Amino acid sequence: MVLMLKYTIMATKKIDEKKTLKYAVAFCFCTTGKINFMLGNKMYQHINTVYDQREDGRGFNTCEVVYNYKAQKYEVLNVDTEIGNKEITILNV
């Protein structure tokens, strides 16, 4: 008996690093005030960036405090996770 496996390799979209949330937090949000941006189909407003030191002394967690217009509440996004590598669209500066 011969078992043939077929794998489909899906092309991944190359994301420009300068359009990611991580880049915006590091270089755009720190120099300006309130910025509206889209992440997926949700619109957020940048409120503040918090650098939270880890208790074990291994560095900092970068947390982005945002206002979610769809849910109408404040949220915290951990930029150091996979969400930091997602592409955003800045609506106003």
LUMZA-890286 format. One record per residue: residue number from 1; x, y, z of N, C-alpha, C in turn. Coordinates in nm, 2 decimals. Layout:
<pators>
+-----+--------+---------+--------+---------+----------+--------+--------+---------+--------+
| num | n_east | n_north |   n_up | ca_east | ca_north |  ca_up | c_east | c_north |   c_up |
+-----+--------+---------+--------+---------+----------+--------+--------+---------+--------+
| NUM |      X |       Y |      Z |       X |        Y |      Z |      X |       Y |      Z |
...
+-----+--------+---------+--------+---------+----------+--------+--------+---------+--------+
</pators>
This chain:
<pators>
+-----+--------+---------+--------+---------+----------+--------+--------+---------+--------+
| num | n_east | n_north |   n_up | ca_east | ca_north |  ca_up | c_east | c_north |   c_up |
+-----+--------+---------+--------+---------+----------+--------+--------+---------+--------+
|   1 |   0.08 |   -0.12 |   0.00 |    0.00 |     0.00 |   0.00 |   0.09 |    0.12 |   0.00 |
|   2 |   0.06 |    0.22 |  -0.09 |    0.14 |     0.34 |  -0.10 |   0.05 |    0.46 |  -0.05 |
|   3 |   0.10 |    0.53 |   0.04 |    0.03 |     0.64 |   0.10 |   0.09 |    0.77 |   0.05 |
|   4 |   0.01 |    0.85 |  -0.02 |    0.06 |     0.97 |  -0.08 |   0.00 |    1.09 |   0.00 |
|   5 |   0.08 |    1.18 |   0.04 |    0.04 |     1.29 |   0.11 |   0.06 |    1.41 |   0.02 |
|   6 |  -0.04 |    1.50 |   0.02 |   -0.03 |     1.62 |  -0.06 |  -0.04 |    1.74 |   0.03 |
|   7 |   0.06 |    1.82 |   0.03 |    0.07 |     1.94 |   0.11 |   0.05 |    2.06 |   0.02 |
|   8 |  -0.03 |    2.15 |   0.07 |   -0.05 |     2.28 |   0.00 |   0.02 |    2.39 |   0.08 |
|   9 |   0.11 |    2.45 |   0.01 |    0.18 |     2.56 |   0.08 |   0.11 |    2.69 |   0.04 |
|  10 |   0.06 |    2.76 |   0.14 |   -0.01 |     2.88 |   0.11 |   0.09 |    3.00 |   0.12 |
|  11 |   0.08 |    3.09 |   0.03 |    0.16 |     3.21 |   0.03 |   0.12 |    3.30 |   0.14 |
|  12 |   0.21 |    3.35 |   0.22 |    0.17 |     3.44 |   0.32 |   0.20 |    3.58 |   0.28 |
|  13 |   0.11 |    3.67 |   0.32 |    0.13 |     3.81 |   0.28 |   0.24 |    3.87 |   0.36 |
|  14 |   0.33 |    3.93 |   0.28 |    0.45 |     4.00 |   0.34 |   0.40 |    4.13 |   0.40 |
|  15 |   0.41 |    4.15 |   0.53 |    0.37 |     4.27 |   0.60 |   0.48 |    4.36 |   0.62 |
|  16 |   0.46 |    4.49 |   0.58 |    0.56 |     4.59 |   0.60 |   0.58 |    4.62 |   0.75 |
|  17 |   0.70 |    4.61 |   0.80 |    0.72 |     4.63 |   0.94 |   0.68 |    4.76 |   0.99 |
|  18 |   0.69 |    4.86 |   0.90 |    0.66 |     5.00 |   0.94 |   0.51 |    5.02 |   0.95 |
|  19 |   0.43 |    4.92 |   0.91 |    0.28 |     4.93 |   0.93 |   0.23 |    4.84 |   1.04 |
|  20 |   0.31 |    4.79 |   1.12 |    0.27 |     4.71 |   1.23 |   0.24 |    4.79 |   1.36 |
|  21 |   0.16 |    4.73 |   1.45 |    0.13 |     4.80 |   1.58 |   0.25 |    4.82 |   1.66 |
|  22 |   0.34 |    4.72 |   1.65 |    0.47 |     4.73 |   1.73 |   0.55 |    4.85 |   1.69 |
|  23 |   0.56 |    4.87 |   1.56 |    0.64 |     4.99 |   1.51 |   0.57 |    5.12 |   1.54 |
|  24 |   0.44 |    5.12 |   1.53 |    0.36 |     5.25 |   1.56 |   0.38 |    5.28 |   1.71 |
|  25 |   0.37 |    5.19 |   1.80 |    0.39 |     5.21 |   1.94 |   0.53 |    5.27 |   1.97 |
|  26 |   0.63 |    5.21 |   1.90 |    0.76 |     5.26 |   1.93 |   0.80 |    5.39 |   1.87 |
|  27 |   0.74 |    5.42 |   1.75 |    0.79 |     5.54 |   1.68 |   0.69 |    5.65 |   1.65 |
|  28 |   0.56 |    5.61 |   1.65 |    0.46 |     5.71 |   1.62 |   0.38 |    5.76 |   1.74 |
|  29 |   0.33 |    5.67 |   1.82 |    0.24 |     5.70 |   1.93 |   0.31 |    5.78 |   2.04 |
|  30 |   0.44 |    5.76 |   2.05 |    0.52 |     5.83 |   2.16 |   0.54 |    5.97 |   2.14 |
|  31 |   0.52 |    6.02 |   2.01 |    0.55 |     6.16 |   1.98 |   0.42 |    6.24 |   1.96 |
|  32 |   0.31 |    6.18 |   1.95 |    0.18 |     6.25 |   1.93 |   0.08 |    6.22 |   2.03 |
|  33 |  -0.03 |    6.28 |   2.03 |   -0.14 |     6.26 |   2.13 |  -0.23 |    6.15 |   2.09 |
|  34 |  -0.36 |    6.18 |   2.08 |   -0.46 |     6.07 |   2.05 |  -0.46 |    6.04 |   1.90 |
|  35 |  -0.44 |    5.91 |   1.87 |   -0.43 |     5.87 |   1.73 |  -0.54 |    5.76 |   1.71 |
|  36 |  -0.62 |    5.77 |   1.60 |   -0.71 |     5.67 |   1.57 |  -0.65 |    5.58 |   1.47 |
|  37 |  -0.67 |    5.45 |   1.49 |   -0.62 |     5.35 |   1.39 |  -0.71 |    5.23 |   1.38 |
|  38 |  -0.70 |    5.16 |   1.27 |   -0.77 |     5.04 |   1.25 |  -0.68 |    4.92 |   1.26 |
|  39 |  -0.73 |    4.82 |   1.34 |   -0.66 |     4.69 |   1.35 |  -0.77 |    4.58 |   1.32 |
|  40 |  -0.76 |    4.53 |   1.20 |   -0.86 |     4.44 |   1.15 |  -0.98 |    4.52 |   1.11 |
|  41 |  -1.10 |    4.49 |   1.16 |   -1.22 |     4.57 |   1.13 |  -1.26 |    4.65 |   1.25 |
|  42 |  -1.17 |    4.67 |   1.35 |   -1.20 |     4.74 |   1.47 |  -1.12 |    4.87 |   1.47 |
|  43 |  -1.19 |    4.98 |   1.52 |   -1.12 |     5.11 |   1.52 |  -1.09 |    5.14 |   1.67 |
|  44 |  -0.96 |    5.18 |   1.69 |   -0.91 |     5.21 |   1.82 |  -0.86 |    5.35 |   1.83 |
|  45 |  -0.85 |    5.40 |   1.95 |   -0.78 |     5.53 |   1.97 |  -0.67 |    5.50 |   2.07 |
|  46 |  -0.55 |    5.55 |   2.03 |   -0.43 |     5.54 |   2.12 |  -0.46 |    5.63 |   2.24 |
|  47 |  -0.44 |    5.58 |   2.36 |   -0.45 |     5.65 |   2.49 |  -0.32 |    5.67 |   2.55 |
|  48 |  -0.25 |    5.56 |   2.58 |   -0.12 |     5.56 |   2.64 |  -0.04 |    5.44 |   2.62 |
|  49 |   0.09 |    5.44 |   2.63 |    0.17 |     5.33 |   2.62 |   0.24 |    5.31 |   2.76 |
|  50 |   0.23 |    5.18 |   2.81 |    0.28 |     5.15 |   2.95 |   0.39 |    5.04 |   2.93 |
|  51 |   0.50 |    5.07 |   2.99 |    0.61 |     4.97 |   2.99 |   0.62 |    4.91 |   3.13 |
|  52 |   0.56 |    4.79 |   3.14 |    0.54 |     4.72 |   3.26 |   0.66 |    4.62 |   3.29 |
|  53 |   0.74 |    4.65 |   3.39 |    0.85 |     4.56 |   3.42 |   0.81 |    4.42 |   3.47 |
|  54 |   0.86 |    4.32 |   3.42 |    0.83 |     4.18 |   3.46 |   0.89 |    4.16 |   3.60 |
|  55 |   0.82 |    4.08 |   3.68 |    0.86 |     4.06 |   3.82 |   0.99 |    3.98 |   3.83 |
|  56 |   1.01 |    3.89 |   3.73 |    1.14 |     3.81 |   3.74 |   1.26 |    3.88 |   3.68 |
|  57 |   1.24 |    4.01 |   3.65 |    1.36 |     4.09 |   3.60 |   1.41 |    4.06 |   3.46 |
|  58 |   1.32 |    4.00 |   3.38 |    1.37 |     3.96 |   3.24 |   1.32 |    4.07 |   3.14 |
|  59 |   1.30 |    4.19 |   3.18 |    1.27 |     4.29 |   3.08 |   1.13 |    4.35 |   3.11 |
|  60 |   1.07 |    4.41 |   3.00 |    0.95 |     4.48 |   3.02 |   0.84 |    4.42 |   2.92 |
|  61 |   0.72 |    4.44 |   2.96 |    0.60 |     4.41 |   2.87 |   0.56 |    4.55 |   2.82 |
|  62 |   0.54 |    4.55 |   2.69 |    0.48 |     4.68 |   2.63 |   0.33 |    4.66 |   2.62 |
|  63 |   0.26 |    4.75 |   2.69 |    0.11 |     4.74 |   2.69 |   0.06 |    4.87 |   2.63 |
|  64 |  -0.03 |    4.86 |   2.53 |   -0.09 |     4.98 |   2.47 |  -0.23 |    4.99 |   2.52 |
|  65 |  -0.26 |    5.10 |   2.59 |   -0.40 |     5.13 |   2.64 |  -0.47 |    5.20 |   2.52 |
|  66 |  -0.58 |    5.14 |   2.48 |   -0.66 |     5.19 |   2.37 |  -0.81 |    5.20 |   2.41 |
|  67 |  -0.88 |    5.28 |   2.33 |   -1.02 |     5.29 |   2.34 |  -1.08 |    5.22 |   2.22 |
|  68 |  -1.16 |    5.11 |   2.24 |   -1.22 |     5.04 |   2.13 |  -1.36 |    5.10 |   2.10 |
|  69 |  -1.37 |    5.16 |   1.99 |   -1.49 |     5.23 |   1.95 |  -1.61 |    5.13 |   1.93 |
|  70 |  -1.58 |    5.01 |   1.88 |   -1.69 |     4.91 |   1.86 |  -1.75 |    4.86 |   1.99 |
|  71 |  -1.66 |    4.83 |   2.08 |   -1.71 |     4.78 |   2.21 |  -1.74 |    4.89 |   2.31 |
|  72 |  -1.70 |    5.02 |   2.28 |   -1.72 |     5.14 |   2.36 |  -1.66 |    5.12 |   2.50 |
|  73 |  -1.53 |    5.07 |   2.50 |   -1.47 |     5.05 |   2.63 |  -1.32 |    5.06 |   2.61 |
|  74 |  -1.25 |    5.08 |   2.72 |   -1.10 |     5.08 |   2.72 |  -1.05 |    4.94 |   2.73 |
|  75 |  -0.94 |    4.92 |   2.65 |   -0.87 |     4.79 |   2.65 |  -0.72 |    4.80 |   2.66 |
|  76 |  -0.66 |    4.69 |   2.69 |   -0.51 |     4.69 |   2.69 |  -0.46 |    4.59 |   2.60 |
|  77 |  -0.38 |    4.62 |   2.50 |   -0.32 |     4.53 |   2.40 |  -0.18 |    4.51 |   2.44 |
|  78 |  -0.14 |    4.38 |   2.45 |    0.00 |     4.34 |   2.48 |   0.07 |    4.34 |   2.35 |
|  79 |   0.16 |    4.44 |   2.33 |    0.22 |     4.46 |   2.20 |   0.33 |    4.35 |   2.18 |
|  80 |   0.38 |    4.29 |   2.28 |    0.49 |     4.19 |   2.27 |   0.44 |    4.05 |   2.22 |
|  81 |   0.31 |    4.04 |   2.21 |    0.25 |     3.91 |   2.16 |   0.23 |    3.92 |   2.01 |
|  82 |   0.17 |    3.82 |   1.95 |    0.15 |     3.82 |   1.80 |   0.06 |    3.94 |   1.75 |
|  83 |  -0.01 |    4.00 |   1.84 |   -0.09 |     4.12 |   1.80 |   0.00 |    4.24 |   1.76 |
|  84 |   0.12 |    4.24 |   1.81 |    0.21 |     4.35 |   1.78 |   0.26 |    4.34 |   1.64 |
|  85 |   0.25 |    4.22 |   1.58 |    0.30 |     4.21 |   1.44 |   0.19 |    4.22 |   1.34 |
|  86 |   0.07 |    4.26 |   1.38 |   -0.04 |     4.27 |   1.29 |  -0.04 |    4.41 |   1.22 |
|  87 |  -0.08 |    4.42 |   1.10 |   -0.08 |     4.54 |   1.03 |  -0.20 |    4.63 |   1.07 |
|  88 |  -0.17 |    4.76 |   1.09 |   -0.27 |     4.86 |   1.12 |  -0.27 |    4.97 |   1.02 |
|  89 |  -0.38 |    5.04 |   1.02 |   -0.40 |     5.16 |   0.93 |  -0.42 |    5.28 |   1.02 |
|  90 |  -0.33 |    5.38 |   1.02 |   -0.34 |     5.50 |   1.10 |  -0.44 |    5.59 |   1.03 |
|  91 |  -0.54 |    5.64 |   1.09 |   -0.65 |     5.72 |   1.03 |  -0.62 |    5.87 |   1.04 |
|  92 |  -0.56 |    5.91 |   1.15 |   -0.52 |     6.05 |   1.16 |  -0.40 |    6.07 |   1.26 |
|  93 |  -0.33 |    6.17 |   1.24 |   -0.21 |     6.20 |   1.32 |  -0.23 |    6.33 |   1.39 |
+-----+--------+---------+--------+---------+----------+--------+--------+---------+--------+
</pators>
